């Protein structure tokens, strides 16, 4: 019985079937194919959803890495600048542009001064 059914599924031994039996076999096959297609569709949708989530995750990681690269490049540029590096670096790291401007304005060059004796 099972061997006959399996052979019928592959299209063998159909000569012994009546029209009614062939119609039943055809209906079973169509239902089976519909279930297979539905499962395949579900798997494809799940895979697509997972790939879209992964794409978003990779885009976020990419943006984070680009920001780190930009930050490192800025730090390298600041470290190559002559004079006042410490103040500029500190201001950059704090992320406060106003602080950078105020510190730059507060830095005055020390000039050589002549010491004048008092009361001699």
C-alpha positions in Angstrom: 0.0 0.0 0.0 2.7 2.5 1.1 4.9 1.4 -1.8 2.1 1.9 -4.2 1.3 5.4 -2.8 5.0 6.4 -3.0 5.2 5.2 -6.6 2.0 7.0 -7.4 3.6 10.2 -6.0 6.5 9.9 -8.5 4.1 9.2 -11.3 4.7 5.4 -11.6 2.0 2.8 -11.6 -0.8 5.2 -12.5 -2.3 2.8 -15.1 -4.0 0.8 -12.3 -5.7 3.9 -10.9 -9.2 5.0 -11.7 -10.0 8.5 -12.7 -11.4 9.1 -9.2 -8.2 7.8 -7.5 -6.1 10.0 -9.8 -8.2 13.0 -8.9 -7.6 12.2 -5.2 -3.9 11.8 -5.8 -3.8 15.0 -7.7 -5.6 16.9 -4.9 -3.2 15.4 -2.3 -0.2 16.4 -4.4 -1.6 20.0 -4.8 -2.2 20.3 -1.1 1.3 19.1 -0.4 2.8 21.5 -2.9 0.8 24.3 -1.4 2.2 23.5 2.1 5.7 23.2 0.8 5.4 26.6 -1.0 3.9 28.2 2.1 6.8 26.9 4.3 9.3 28.0 1.7 7.7 31.5 1.6 7.8 31.7 5.4 11.4 30.7 5.5 12.3 33.3 2.8 10.4 36.0 4.7 12.2 35.1 8.0 15.5 35.2 6.2 14.7 38.5 4.6 13.7 40.0 7.9 16.9 38.7 9.6 19.0 40.2 6.7 17.3 43.5 7.1 18.0 43.6 10.8 21.6 42.7 10.1 21.8 45.4 7.5 20.6 48.0 10.1 23.0 46.7 12.7 25.9 46.9 10.2 25.0 50.4 9.2 25.0 51.4 12.8 28.4 49.8 13.4 29.7 51.5 10.3 28.5 54.9 11.5 30.1 54.3 14.8 33.4 53.2 13.2 33.3 56.2 10.9 32.8 58.5 13.9 35.8 56.9 15.7 37.9 57.3 12.6 37.0 61.0 12.3 37.7 61.5 16.0 41.1 59.8 15.7 42.0 61.9 12.7 41.0 65.1 14.6 43.2 64.0 17.5 46.1 63.4 15.2 45.6 66.8 13.6 45.5 68.5 17.0 48.6 66.6 18.2 50.5 67.9 15.2 49.7 71.5 15.9 52.5 73.6 17.4 52.0 75.3 20.7 48.9 75.2 22.9 48.4 71.6 22.2 47.4 70.7 25.7 44.7 73.3 25.9 43.3 72.5 22.5 43.4 68.8 23.2 41.6 69.2 26.5 39.0 71.4 24.9 38.5 69.0 22.0 38.2 66.0 24.3 35.6 67.8 26.4 33.6 68.5 23.3 33.2 72.2 24.3 34.1 74.6 21.5 33.4 77.6 23.8 35.9 76.2 26.3 38.5 76.0 23.5 38.0 79.6 22.5 38.2 80.8 26.1 41.4 78.9 26.8 43.0 80.2 23.6 42.2 83.7 24.6 43.6 83.2 28.1 47.0 82.0 26.9 49.4 84.9 26.7 53.0 84.7 25.8 55.5 85.3 28.6 57.6 88.3 27.6 61.1 88.9 28.9 60.8 91.7 31.6 63.6 93.6 33.1 63.7 93.5 36.8 64.0 97.0 38.2 65.5 97.3 41.7 63.3 99.1 44.2 64.6 101.4 46.8 68.3 101.0 46.4 
